[in-house]
Amino acid sequence: MKETNFNEELAVVVIPDVPLLPETNINLKVGKEAGSEIYTRVKDDDFHGIALALKQMNPEGFPEESDFYRIGTIIHIQNVKEMKDFYQIKAEIKERVEVEDFIADGDNYRANYSFLPDIIDLEPFDQEEMLMNIQNLVEEISENFKGSEAYLKQVHELNDLTKVMAYVFPYMRLSIAEKQELLEMRSLRERSLKFLELLVDQKESIKFHMEMGARLNEEMNKKHRETMLKEQLKAIQDELSDSEGHYGNKDYRTLIEESQMPDEVREVALDEVNKLERGGSNNSEENVIRNYLDLLTSLPWGPSETRDIDIEAARKLLDEQHYGLDKVKDRIIQHLTVMKLKQNKQGSILLLVGPPGTGKTSLGKSIAEALGREYVRISLGGVRDESEIRGHRRTYLGALPGRIINGMKRAGTRNPVFILDEVDKLMASVNGDPESALLEVLDPEQNDTFSDHYLDVPYDLSDVFFIATANSLRDISGPLRDRMEIIQIGSYTSHEKFRIGKDHLIADVLEDNGLDETKLQIQDEALKTLIENYTREAGVRGLKRQLATVARVASEKIVLGKVELPYVVREDMLYDMLGHELIQINRVGENNLPGVVTGLAWTPVGGDILFIEGAFMPGTGKLTLTGQLGDVMKESAKISQSLIRSRMAFSLKNMEFDKKDLHIHVPSGAIPKDGPSAGVGLLTTIASLVTGQAVDSELAMTGEISLRGAVLPVGGIKEKVLAAHRAGIKRVILPKENAKDLDDVPDDVKAELEFITVETVEDVIKETIGIELPKPVLMDINTDSLAGGAGA
């Protein structure tokens, strides 16, 4: 029924959860600011206002006219009670109205309106039946909630369909749009049917949520019970551990979750945790499980931070920390450039090969610094057990992970620079071949699933930058060499050693001994004498030791105040500080006797010269070799004897090879010597003997010979040439195919030597003893006659 005692203009108010149906009273809780505003605006209109719902909230806070629904209700504010944090408003919902015009009122609106009464299109009997259905549905829904008796009582006491819908309406879980749709329905029939449909939906929804909640609650109760039991078990174990003096339990589950390990590894780890928890404090495998879990949770599993490679900075760092080695540094820079293009994805493994003390390991440190990665080093020298690489199986007492996994644990990141030092010193034994175990580690196609026997789960090594070091390739198997990119590091020249000593080693030695340049100085000539007479090596490790000895001797005098500062070490003072010269360098004599030849050899500590001596004596053509020669050198001596007899027998009519014994000796018999490089020297020794021609003492040679008289190439040319230069040699005979290796020899050394390249033994004899032999002539063999003779 339309009321007429309302003002023609009323304030527009927005109350939470509106719209509301007429014919009911409601209690609202409104925030302090909103409640105060509502009270202020409606008090001038006898506490009446138009409640309108918003289609959407304006982000600026002030709604436009288009943001309001046009149909709402007149409400009468009966009571406003200010609470601590909100206003409690009791309001009566009066009539449904439609706003005709909005009138701006500051930041709010007033509105003109018209009434929209219900259209009664249901017979009284139908209204009673609809009322009963709604009351029954509400009762069924309310059965799911405790404490709903008073609410149901009020529903049953209302005998008016409109009032029942208005009373139930605020408690229904409907959207603003759905509530507004019901409010705008003037037809009682349509509104009651829609209301009934919504109640049915609410009933099914509540039933579904109740069932789902019951199942969820059951599962939660089960998990809660398990959690409580585990907590109690943990508390008991902690108390028992404390009483027995053991360390407390770690929260392995949290550590596993934080470790970012793959799902398959996480499952294995959680299984071990379950074993540990089920076993209790008397579990005989507790320590084994704990050690395994400690390893799993301490290994780096997650992605590692990678830094962009600055090629220029890397080159500058290598130049600052390493003198010389230009080609080696170029190769390393090229490798880093490829890594930069591949976005740090490691595709190959480096193998640095060179004599001891040439800076292989320190190059690895520099690479790690240039890349901004962690540095890890393990030494493989003398390792003869495969389990050192792959680890022991956990079934064995005292089982441990392998060195690779231990190294990754120390690194704490998945992409360290990992140095495998002395990879050529691995040794096979009855416990397996550790070199074969490295095949998987150093294969970029396989090491993403490396399997350690102790770990027993795959571990990804594909992001690791492996750098192996070795003194010689000879002791590394072919399959292992094939997996690595080989970079050869040669010997240092005397000039390079001098620069390294002056720029790096002296400063390091002074710091190690608590000195500085204000207290101790070493003259350049003294340093050069140290290099030449007190060290003999390809690298600079021995030089650093001798410098340390000088520093210790000087420090005693400095501390006792026996010398003035700075104490300057001169060349003539080295004898008093270090004693006799330790290195007796093989230097050429003024003149060689016939049968004495200077050869060039490669050793693990660099190049060296060796004197090959020969002598003839009456006998039966026997060949005697002394000087602890290996099988290869013995074969070279026999080939040389055969070549001399075949090439010079006709030129030396009076030489009766079957009536004279030949004895060849290589001094320093305590040192084993082997290799094909002495073939040319052995040939020249015999040729000098049989001709009686002496070989120039300033001429040295190297090269392998074949039975057909060809001179074949050999290795270690740079080291051999440097040894010749140190010994005062002026001319060097090399195989022609080794001429390209002279590019590795420093220019200052090449400038002081003459190089002679040869292809055949005839060339060798011509250059060494001055006899020009005719080239061997190949006989024209008639194969047809041979075949005919065979047939005959």
Residue, then its C-alpha position, 0 to 999 in steps of 0.5 A: m500500500k502506497e504511503t504519502n507521508f514521505n518527502e518528494e525528494l529523499a537522500v540516496v544512500v548505499i547500504p552494504d548487501v542491498p537491495l532489500l525487499p520491502e515488508t521487513n526490518i533489518n539490523l545492519k553493521v556499517g563502518k564508522e565513516a559510512g554509518s555517520e554519513i547515512y545518519t547525517r543525511v537522512k535525519d532531515d527527512d525524518f530519517h527516511g532515504i532511498a536505498l539503491a544498489l551500485k552496479q559497480m564501485n567507482p574507483e575514484g570513490f564518487p559514483e556517477e548516476s549511471d553506476f546506480y540501479r534505478i529501482g530501490t526501496i525507501i528505508h526508515i532508520q529507526n535507531v542508530k547505535e554507535m559501537k567501538d568500530f562500527y555503527q549498528i543501524k536498525a532500519e525498516i524497509k518500506e516501499r519499492v520505488e523507481v528513481e526518476d531524477f537524480i539531484a546532486d547534493g555535494d558529493n552525494y545525490r538526492a532523488n525524485y521517485s515514484f512507487l512500484p507496488d506489487i502486482i498480486d497475480l496469485e490466488p490466496f490458495d496458491q499463496e498459502e501453498m507457495l508459503m508452505n513450500i518456502q517454509n519447508l525448504v527453509e527448514e530443510i536448509s536450516e537443518n544443516f546449521k546449529g542454533s537455527e531454531a529461533y530463526l525457523k520459529q520466526v519463519h513459521e510464525l509469518n503467514d504472509l508470502t511477501k513478508v516471508m520472502a523479505y525475511v529470508f531474502p537477506y540470509m540467502r547467498l546471492s549476488i547483488a545482480e540476483k538480489q536486484e533481479l528479485l527486487e525488480m519483479r513486481s509480479l508476486r507469482e514470478r517473484s515467488l517462483k524465482f525465490l523458490e528456484l533460488l532456494v532449491d539451488q541454495k539447498e543443493s549447493i549447501k548439501f554439496h558443500m556440506e558433503m565436501g566439507a565432511r570429506l575434507n574434514e575427515e582428511m584434515n582430521k587424519k592429517h592432523r592426527e598424523t601430524m600430532l603423532k609425529e610431533q609427539l614422536k619427535a618430542i620423545q626422540d628429542e628428549l631421548s636424544d638429549s638424555e643420551g647425549h646425541y644431537g637433536n633431530k633436524d627438520y629434514r622435511t623442511l630442508i628437503e622442500e627448501s632444497q629445490m631437488p627434483d621430484e624423483v629425488r624428493e620422493v627418495a628423500l622423503d622415504e628416507v625421512n619416513k624410515l628415520e621417523r618410524g625407526g625411533s631412537n633405537n634405529s640401528e640405521e639412524n646414522v646411515i640415514r642421517n648422513y645420507l639425508d645430510l648429503l641430499t639436503s646440502l647438495p645444490w639442486g636449484p638453478s644457479e645464478t649465472r653472470d654474463i661473461d665479460i670477454e675483455a675483462a677475462r682477457k685482462l685478468l689472464d694477462e695480469q695473472h699469467y705472463g706469456l702463454d699467449k696461445v694458451k690464453d687465446r684458446i681459453i678466451q675463444h672457449l669463453t666466447v663460445m660459452k657466452l654465445k651459448q649463454n653459459k651452457q657448457g658444451s666441452i671440457l678443457l684438458l690443460v697439458g704441460p710440464p709441472g709448474t707451468g700454471k695449469t691449476s692457477l689458470g683454472k683459478s683465473i677462469a673461475e674468477a673471470l666467470g664469477r663462479e665458485y672454484v673447486r679442485i680435487s687431486l686425482g694423483g694416485v687414485r686407483d679405486e673406482s669408488e673414489i670417483r663414483g662413491h661406495r654403495r650404502t650397503y657397505l660399512g663406512a660408505l662415502p660419496g665420491r670426490i665429484i659429489n663431495g666437490m659439488k657439496r663444497a661448491g654449494t652451486r651447480n655451476p662451479v669451475f671444477i679442476l680435476d688435477e693430475v688426471d694422467k696419474l689415475m691408476a687401475s687396480v683390482n678395485g676398478d679403473p677410476e679413469s673409466a669412471l671419469l668417462e661419464v663425468l666428462d661427457p657433456e652428453q651423459n653427465d646430466t644424469f651422473s650416478d654416484h653409488y652412494l647418492d643413488v639418484p641422478y645428479d646433473l653435472s651439465d652446468v659444471f665447467f670441468i678443467a682437467t690438468a695433466n703432465s702428459l697425454r701418453d698416460i691418458s686413454g684414447p676414450l678419455r682424451d676424446r671427451m676433452e678439448i686439449i690445450q697444450i702448455g709448453s715450457y717457459t723460456s728463460h726470459e719468461k721465467f725472469r719476467i714471472g719471477k720479477d713481476h709475480l714470484i718475488a712479491d709473493v715470496l716476500e709476503d709469505n716471509g713477512l718482508d717487503e721491498t723496503k727490507l729485501q731486494i733481489q737484483d736482476e742478475a741474481l734472479k737470472t743466475l737463479i734461473e740458469n744455475y739453481t733451477r732446471e724445470a719447464g715451470v717456475r715452481g722450483l724457482k719460487r722455492q729457491l727464492a723462498t730460501v733466499a728470503r729465509v736466509a735474508s730474513e735471519k740477517i734482517v731480524l738480527g740487525k746484521v745488515e742495512l736495509p734494504y738488503v740487496v741480494r747480488e749474483d755473487m752472494l748466491y753461493d753463500m746463501l744457496g751453496h753450489e750450483l744445483i744444476q749442471i747444465n749440459r753444455v757443448g764442448e769445443n770439439n767432439l771426437p768422432g762418434v759423439v753427437t748431441g741429441l735433443a730430448w723431451t722430459p716431463v720437466g722440459g727439454d734437455i740435450l743428451f750426448i750419444e757416444g759410440a765406439f768400434m772394436p774388434g768383434t763379430g758385428k754385435l751391437t751393444l747399447t748402454g745407458q738404460l735405454g728403452d725398447v724404442m731407442k734400442e729399435s732406433a739403434k738397430i734401424s740406424q745400423s741397418l741404414i748405415r750398412s745399406r747406404m754406406a757399405f759400398s762407399l766404405k770398401n775397407m769397413e768390415f761390419d761383420k768383424k767389428d762390434l758397435h757399442i753405443h752409450v747414452p750418459s746418465g745411465a741411472i735415468p731411463k731414456d726412451g722414445p723415437s726422437a733419438g733416431v737421427g742422433l743414433l744414425t749420425t753417431i754410427a756414421s761419424l764412427v765409420t767415416g771417422q768424421a767428427v760432428d760439429s759440437e754446436l750442432a744438435m738434432t732430433g727426429e725419428i727414422s724409418l727403415r726406408g730412410a725417411v726422417l719422421p716428425v717428433g713432438g716437444i719441438k719447443e722444449k727441445v729448441l729451448a734446451a739447445h739454446r740454453a746449452g749454447i747450440k748454434r744449429v739444430i737439425l729438425p724433420k721437415e714436417n716439424a718446421k711448422d712447430l717453430d711458430d711456438v718458439p719465442d722469436d728471441v730464441k729463433a733469432e740466435l739459432e739456425f734451423i736445418t730441416v731434413e727429409t731423408v737420412e742422406d740429408v742428415i749425413k750430408e749436414t752432419i759429416g759432409i758426405e753426400l750419398p746417392k739416393p737409393v734407386l728402386m729396382d724395376i721388377n718384372t712382375d710377369s716374369l716373377a709370376g711365370g717363374a712361380g708357375a714354373 
